């Protein structure tokens, strides 16, 4: 029972960490775009490349 509670706590902490990381990433992207350091189109291209690289990586590790 205690082990199950520890696993649940770990999963909750992991979810919270990802939520915070996501919020920070969104804020940083917003700043870059608002300061005209990068355009929305450029950001979409970059994110698309990252997604393709991740897909390639995960397929290679199967």
Chimera marker file (.cmm) of the C-alpha trace (Angstrom):
<marker_set name="trace">
<marker id="1" x="0.000" y="0.000" z="0.000" r="1" g="1" b="0" radius="0.5"/>
<marker id="2" x="2.774" y="2.436" z="0.922" r="1" g="1" b="0" radius="0.5"/>
<marker id="3" x="4.624" y="1.604" z="-2.286" r="1" g="1" b="0" radius="0.5"/>
<marker id="4" x="1.510" y="2.451" z="-4.318" r="1" g="1" b="0" radius="0.5"/>
<marker id="5" x="1.219" y="5.794" z="-2.530" r="1" g="1" b="0" radius="0.5"/>
<marker id="6" x="4.883" y="6.565" z="-3.300" r="1" g="1" b="0" radius="0.5"/>
<marker id="7" x="4.354" y="5.783" z="-6.979" r="1" g="1" b="0" radius="0.5"/>
<marker id="8" x="1.307" y="8.052" z="-7.096" r="1" g="1" b="0" radius="0.5"/>
<marker id="9" x="3.253" y="10.869" z="-5.407" r="1" g="1" b="0" radius="0.5"/>
<marker id="10" x="6.104" y="10.441" z="-7.903" r="1" g="1" b="0" radius="0.5"/>
<marker id="11" x="3.704" y="10.556" z="-10.855" r="1" g="1" b="0" radius="0.5"/>
<marker id="12" x="2.013" y="13.688" z="-9.477" r="1" g="1" b="0" radius="0.5"/>
<marker id="13" x="5.391" y="15.398" z="-8.981" r="1" g="1" b="0" radius="0.5"/>
<marker id="14" x="6.404" y="14.459" z="-12.538" r="1" g="1" b="0" radius="0.5"/>
<marker id="15" x="3.134" y="15.834" z="-13.949" r="1" g="1" b="0" radius="0.5"/>
<marker id="16" x="3.607" y="19.051" z="-11.978" r="1" g="1" b="0" radius="0.5"/>
<marker id="17" x="7.169" y="19.400" z="-13.261" r="1" g="1" b="0" radius="0.5"/>
<marker id="18" x="6.017" y="19.014" z="-16.860" r="1" g="1" b="0" radius="0.5"/>
<marker id="19" x="3.243" y="21.570" z="-16.299" r="1" g="1" b="0" radius="0.5"/>
<marker id="20" x="5.737" y="24.116" z="-14.963" r="1" g="1" b="0" radius="0.5"/>
<marker id="21" x="8.152" y="23.412" z="-17.821" r="1" g="1" b="0" radius="0.5"/>
<marker id="22" x="5.341" y="23.830" z="-20.333" r="1" g="1" b="0" radius="0.5"/>
<marker id="23" x="4.298" y="27.155" z="-18.803" r="1" g="1" b="0" radius="0.5"/>
<marker id="24" x="7.884" y="28.430" z="-18.828" r="1" g="1" b="0" radius="0.5"/>
<marker id="25" x="8.403" y="27.330" z="-22.435" r="1" g="1" b="0" radius="0.5"/>
<marker id="26" x="5.201" y="29.064" z="-23.539" r="1" g="1" b="0" radius="0.5"/>
<marker id="27" x="6.228" y="32.250" z="-21.725" r="1" g="1" b="0" radius="0.5"/>
<marker id="28" x="9.694" y="32.223" z="-23.293" r="1" g="1" b="0" radius="0.5"/>
<marker id="29" x="8.261" y="31.651" z="-26.763" r="1" g="1" b="0" radius="0.5"/>
<marker id="30" x="5.838" y="34.525" z="-26.191" r="1" g="1" b="0" radius="0.5"/>
<marker id="31" x="8.703" y="36.811" z="-25.170" r="1" g="1" b="0" radius="0.5"/>
<marker id="32" x="10.785" y="35.860" z="-28.207" r="1" g="1" b="0" radius="0.5"/>
<marker id="33" x="7.863" y="36.578" z="-30.521" r="1" g="1" b="0" radius="0.5"/>
<marker id="34" x="6.817" y="39.816" z="-28.787" r="1" g="1" b="0" radius="0.5"/>
<marker id="35" x="10.404" y="41.128" z="-28.901" r="1" g="1" b="0" radius="0.5"/>
<marker id="36" x="10.463" y="40.202" z="-32.607" r="1" g="1" b="0" radius="0.5"/>
<marker id="37" x="13.521" y="38.018" z="-32.086" r="1" g="1" b="0" radius="0.5"/>
<marker id="38" x="11.719" y="35.225" z="-33.922" r="1" g="1" b="0" radius="0.5"/>
<marker id="39" x="8.465" y="35.083" z="-35.884" r="1" g="1" b="0" radius="0.5"/>
<marker id="40" x="5.587" y="32.716" z="-35.235" r="1" g="1" b="0" radius="0.5"/>
<marker id="41" x="6.271" y="31.048" z="-38.566" r="1" g="1" b="0" radius="0.5"/>
<marker id="42" x="9.906" y="30.436" z="-37.637" r="1" g="1" b="0" radius="0.5"/>
<marker id="43" x="8.847" y="28.985" z="-34.286" r="1" g="1" b="0" radius="0.5"/>
<marker id="44" x="6.380" y="26.635" z="-35.984" r="1" g="1" b="0" radius="0.5"/>
<marker id="45" x="9.138" y="25.420" z="-38.311" r="1" g="1" b="0" radius="0.5"/>
<marker id="46" x="11.521" y="24.864" z="-35.395" r="1" g="1" b="0" radius="0.5"/>
<marker id="47" x="8.907" y="22.979" z="-33.372" r="1" g="1" b="0" radius="0.5"/>
<marker id="48" x="8.047" y="20.858" z="-36.403" r="1" g="1" b="0" radius="0.5"/>
<marker id="49" x="11.710" y="19.894" z="-36.809" r="1" g="1" b="0" radius="0.5"/>
<marker id="50" x="11.932" y="18.986" z="-33.126" r="1" g="1" b="0" radius="0.5"/>
<marker id="51" x="8.822" y="16.803" z="-33.400" r="1" g="1" b="0" radius="0.5"/>
<marker id="52" x="10.194" y="15.003" z="-36.470" r="1" g="1" b="0" radius="0.5"/>
<marker id="53" x="13.530" y="14.401" z="-34.738" r="1" g="1" b="0" radius="0.5"/>
<marker id="54" x="11.750" y="13.002" z="-31.681" r="1" g="1" b="0" radius="0.5"/>
<marker id="55" x="9.646" y="10.682" z="-33.844" r="1" g="1" b="0" radius="0.5"/>
<marker id="56" x="12.762" y="9.455" z="-35.639" r="1" g="1" b="0" radius="0.5"/>
<marker id="57" x="14.559" y="8.900" z="-32.331" r="1" g="1" b="0" radius="0.5"/>
<marker id="58" x="11.700" y="6.988" z="-30.727" r="1" g="1" b="0" radius="0.5"/>
<marker id="59" x="11.184" y="4.795" z="-33.788" r="1" g="1" b="0" radius="0.5"/>
<marker id="60" x="14.896" y="3.977" z="-33.829" r="1" g="1" b="0" radius="0.5"/>
<marker id="61" x="14.825" y="2.939" z="-30.159" r="1" g="1" b="0" radius="0.5"/>
<marker id="62" x="11.965" y="0.436" z="-30.638" r="1" g="1" b="0" radius="0.5"/>
<link id1="1" id2="2" r="1" g="1" b="0" radius="0.2"/>
<link id1="2" id2="3" r="1" g="1" b="0" radius="0.2"/>
<link id1="3" id2="4" r="1" g="1" b="0" radius="0.2"/>
<link id1="4" id2="5" r="1" g="1" b="0" radius="0.2"/>
<link id1="5" id2="6" r="1" g="1" b="0" radius="0.2"/>
<link id1="6" id2="7" r="1" g="1" b="0" radius="0.2"/>
<link id1="7" id2="8" r="1" g="1" b="0" radius="0.2"/>
<link id1="8" id2="9" r="1" g="1" b="0" radius="0.2"/>
<link id1="9" id2="10" r="1" g="1" b="0" radius="0.2"/>
<link id1="10" id2="11" r="1" g="1" b="0" radius="0.2"/>
<link id1="11" id2="12" r="1" g="1" b="0" radius="0.2"/>
<link id1="12" id2="13" r="1" g="1" b="0" radius="0.2"/>
<link id1="13" id2="14" r="1" g="1" b="0" radius="0.2"/>
<link id1="14" id2="15" r="1" g="1" b="0" radius="0.2"/>
<link id1="15" id2="16" r="1" g="1" b="0" radius="0.2"/>
<link id1="16" id2="17" r="1" g="1" b="0" radius="0.2"/>
<link id1="17" id2="18" r="1" g="1" b="0" radius="0.2"/>
<link id1="18" id2="19" r="1" g="1" b="0" radius="0.2"/>
<link id1="19" id2="20" r="1" g="1" b="0" radius="0.2"/>
<link id1="20" id2="21" r="1" g="1" b="0" radius="0.2"/>
<link id1="21" id2="22" r="1" g="1" b="0" radius="0.2"/>
<link id1="22" id2="23" r="1" g="1" b="0" radius="0.2"/>
<link id1="23" id2="24" r="1" g="1" b="0" radius="0.2"/>
<link id1="24" id2="25" r="1" g="1" b="0" radius="0.2"/>
<link id1="25" id2="26" r="1" g="1" b="0" radius="0.2"/>
<link id1="26" id2="27" r="1" g="1" b="0" radius="0.2"/>
<link id1="27" id2="28" r="1" g="1" b="0" radius="0.2"/>
<link id1="28" id2="29" r="1" g="1" b="0" radius="0.2"/>
<link id1="29" id2="30" r="1" g="1" b="0" radius="0.2"/>
<link id1="30" id2="31" r="1" g="1" b="0" radius="0.2"/>
<link id1="31" id2="32" r="1" g="1" b="0" radius="0.2"/>
<link id1="32" id2="33" r="1" g="1" b="0" radius="0.2"/>
<link id1="33" id2="34" r="1" g="1" b="0" radius="0.2"/>
<link id1="34" id2="35" r="1" g="1" b="0" radius="0.2"/>
<link id1="35" id2="36" r="1" g="1" b="0" radius="0.2"/>
<link id1="36" id2="37" r="1" g="1" b="0" radius="0.2"/>
<link id1="37" id2="38" r="1" g="1" b="0" radius="0.2"/>
<link id1="38" id2="39" r="1" g="1" b="0" radius="0.2"/>
<link id1="39" id2="40" r="1" g="1" b="0" radius="0.2"/>
<link id1="40" id2="41" r="1" g="1" b="0" radius="0.2"/>
<link id1="41" id2="42" r="1" g="1" b="0" radius="0.2"/>
<link id1="42" id2="43" r="1" g="1" b="0" radius="0.2"/>
<link id1="43" id2="44" r="1" g="1" b="0" radius="0.2"/>
<link id1="44" id2="45" r="1" g="1" b="0" radius="0.2"/>
<link id1="45" id2="46" r="1" g="1" b="0" radius="0.2"/>
<link id1="46" id2="47" r="1" g="1" b="0" radius="0.2"/>
<link id1="47" id2="48" r="1" g="1" b="0" radius="0.2"/>
<link id1="48" id2="49" r="1" g="1" b="0" radius="0.2"/>
<link id1="49" id2="50" r="1" g="1" b="0" radius="0.2"/>
<link id1="50" id2="51" r="1" g="1" b="0" radius="0.2"/>
<link id1="51" id2="52" r="1" g="1" b="0" radius="0.2"/>
<link id1="52" id2="53" r="1" g="1" b="0" radius="0.2"/>
<link id1="53" id2="54" r="1" g="1" b="0" radius="0.2"/>
<link id1="54" id2="55" r="1" g="1" b="0" radius="0.2"/>
<link id1="55" id2="56" r="1" g="1" b="0" radius="0.2"/>
<link id1="56" id2="57" r="1" g="1" b="0" radius="0.2"/>
<link id1="57" id2="58" r="1" g="1" b="0" radius="0.2"/>
<link id1="58" id2="59" r="1" g="1" b="0" radius="0.2"/>
<link id1="59" id2="60" r="1" g="1" b="0" radius="0.2"/>
<link id1="60" id2="61" r="1" g="1" b="0" radius="0.2"/>
<link id1="61" id2="62" r="1" g="1" b="0" radius="0.2"/>
</marker_set>
